[in-house]
Amino acid sequence: MFGRRRKKSEEPETGASDDFGTDGQDAARSSDPADSVTDAQAARVKLPPAPRPDGPWDVSEVTDPSNGRVNLGGLYVPGVEGMELRVEVAGESIVAATLVLQDSAIQLQGFAAPKREGLWDEVREEIATGITKQGGVIDEVEGRLGWELRAQVPVQLPDGTNGVQVVRFVGVDGPRWFLRGVISGQGAVQPESGVLLEQVFQDTVVVRGDAPMAPRDPIVLKLPDDAQMVPDGVQQETVEEGSRFAGGLDKLQRGPEISEVR
């Protein structure tokens, strides 16, 4: 199931239903199917990217993106003492970076986006659909980074039994790019303990580049020039069905790891 918690200032509209599901009361508000279709279409109007007063940043908005950050080409990721930085590959391209800090982690991945339209509203719906099809549970809440999804995803545990993994999906639309973060570990189970990972997400700098890219194409990353890396071939767990934003781009493989970035 998927539920959305409304903002206190957000009042339900007569005849309109929630984008991701309704209860009996909502469904009863409109008896005309044509009205329901019109309302649903209106609710899905694509909006321009919202202001980002606290980040994440476009490279044009930062004087020195390398100051305190690791240069991954398409992303400048903040360095935190004691963190482990893993890059994730799809095919032969590096398309995501995962920062592991103690018992929490955040995966960062940038995508090309339309010039005047944001992707995050649409992506949240795709993620919710993909996870609920697997029998998972999704809740949409308004957190410190804006609207986010908190998911309980069915997984197979190492001993072969079935379990649940708790993850948080956050996202922000920028100028011609979209940055998605997937928070796992303790920062997902207890969101109040994930403040540092949220700060990493906010202080990330995105380098979209000027080359033509189709919307939703991943922004390719590169390895740092002077990184001390440990190769690892362990495959990253991903969500199999639904949106490729739901857990990675198809099958992401863990690449070299960069430890103790300061």
N, C-alpha and C positions, 0 to 999 in steps of 0.2 A: 504494500500500500504506500501511497505517497500523500503527504499532507503538507500544506503550506501555512505557516504562521503569519498572519497579517501584521503589518506595522500598526501601531496604535492609531496613527493618523489616517489609516487606509480604511475607507468604508466600502462595503460591498455594493455593487451597482445592481439596481433592479433589473432582473432578466438576464444578468450575466452570471456565468459560472467560472469556477477556477480553471486555469489553463490545464492543470494536471489532475483533475478529479473533482467530483462534486458529492455532496451528501444529499439526502432526500429533500431537505429544505431548499437548497439551492436549485435543484432540478424542478421544484414545484413553482418557482418564481416565473417561469416562462412557459406558456402552453403552446406557443406558436413555434414550430421547428425552424421557420425562416428567420425568426428573431434570434434564435439560439445560434444559427450559423453566422448571422451578421455580427453578433456580439463576439463570437469566438474569433472571427476574422479580425475584428477591431482590436481584440486583445493581443493578437500576434503581430501587430504593426511593428516593424523594426525601427528601433530608436537609435539616434546617434550615440557615440560613446559618452558616458557621463564624465564630469570633471574628476581629476585625480589629484587633489591637493596634497595627499600624503603618499603618492606613488601607487604602483610601480611607475618607473620613469621611461620616457623615450630618450634615446641617446642625445637628441637635440636639446633636451631640457637640463642636461647635466654638464657642468664645466669639465670635470675630469672623471669619467666613469670608472677608470681603473683605480681610483683612490679607495682603498679598503675593499676592493672587489676582485674576484678572479675572472680573468678575461677568457670567456668561452666562445668568442666570436659573435654569435647571435644574441648572447646574453652575458651580462656582467653580473656575477652572483656574489653577494656579500660574503666576506670571509669571517668566520666565527671561530674563536680559539677552540681547538679540540674536535672540530667537525671532520667528518669524512665525506668527501665529494665523489659521487659515482656518476659516470656518464652512461647513457642508455642509447643503444644503437638500433636502427631499423634498416635492415639490409646492410649497406656499407656506409650509411650516414649516421652521424651522431645527432639525435633530435631531442634529447631530454637530459636533464641533470638532476640527480637526487642528492640532497644534503641530509646526512644522518648526524644527529646530535643526541648523544646519550640514548634514551629509549624512544625517540621520536624521529620522524623523517618527513621531508617535503620534496616531492618531485615537481620540477619546474619544466614547462614546455611552452614555447612560443609558436604562434601560428599567424600567417598572413590573414588579413581581414579586409572587408570592403572599406573604402575611404570614408563613407558617411554613415555606416551602419555598424552597430555593435553585434557581437556574436553570443555573449554570455547568456542572455535570456533564452535563446534558442538552444544553446548547448546544454543548459540545465535540464530542459525538457527531454533532450535526447539521452542524457545520462540516466535520468530517472526512468525512462522507458526501458533502456537496456538492462538496468539492474532489477527492476520489478519483474521483468520477463524471466529472470533467473530465480525468482522467489525471494529476492532481497527486499529490504525495507528502506525507504527514502523519506527524509524529512527536510523541508526547506525552511531555513531560519535566517534572520538578519543578524549577522555577526559584525565583528569589528571591521571586516573587509567588504561589507555589503552582503547581498544575498549569497548564501552558500548552501550546499547540499551536505547533509550528514547521512551516511549510508551504512547499512549493515549488509555486507555482501557474503553470500554463501561461498565457502571455500572448503577444500579437502585438507585436513590436518596431516602432519607428517606420519602419524600412526594409521592413516587410512580412514579415520572417522570424519564425519562432516562437522564443520564448525562455521563460525561467522567472523569476518574481519570487519572492523569498524574503520571507516575512512571518511575524510572530509574533502569535498571538492570546492575550491575557491577559484574565482576568475575575475579578471578585469580587462575591459576593452580600452585600447589605446589608439593612437593615430595609425591606422592601417595595420594594426596587429592586435592579437588577443593573447593574454598570458594566463595559462591555467596552472593551478597548483593542486597537488593531491597530498594531503597530510595524513600520515598513518602513525601507528604506535600510540604512545601515551598522549600525544598532542591531539589525537582524534578521539580517544576514549574519554579523556578529560580535557575538553577544549580550553579551559582556563589555564592549563599548563602549556599550551602551544603558542603563547604570546611571542616568544623569540622567533619561532618559525614564521609567524605572521609578519614580524618585522623584517625578516629575510625576504619574504615575498614582496613586501612594500618597497624595499630598498633595491630590488633588482632593476637593472637597466636593460631595456630591449633594443636591439639593433636590427631593425626591419630591413634596411638597405633600400636601394632605389630600383633594383632589378624587378621586372614584372613577375608577380606570383599570383596564382589563383587563390581565392579565399579558402582558408582552411589548410593550405599547404604548410607543413612544418618549417619553421625557421631553423636552418641547419647550424649546428654548433661545431666547435673545434676543440682540440685538446690545448691546454695551456702550454706555453713555450717551455717553461722550466719546471714542469710538474714532476714529482716523484710518484710514479704510478705502479700499481700492482695489478696485473691482468687477472680477470676473473670471468669465467664463462657461464656463471649461473644464470638461468633464465628468470626474468622478472615476471611475477604473477600479474595477469591482466584480466579485464572483463572481456569475455569471449564475444558477447552479442551486443547489438545496439551501437551507439556512437563510439567512434574511435577515440573520443575525448574521455571515455568512461574509465580508462585505466592505462591508456597509452595508445600508441599508433600501431594497430595490429599487434604483432608480437615484438615487444621490446626486449632486447638482450642487454644484460649488464656488461658494460665495458670496463676499461681501466678505472681504478680507484685512486683518488688523491687524498691522502690522509693528513690530519693535523694542519689544516689551512689556518693561517693566522692573519 
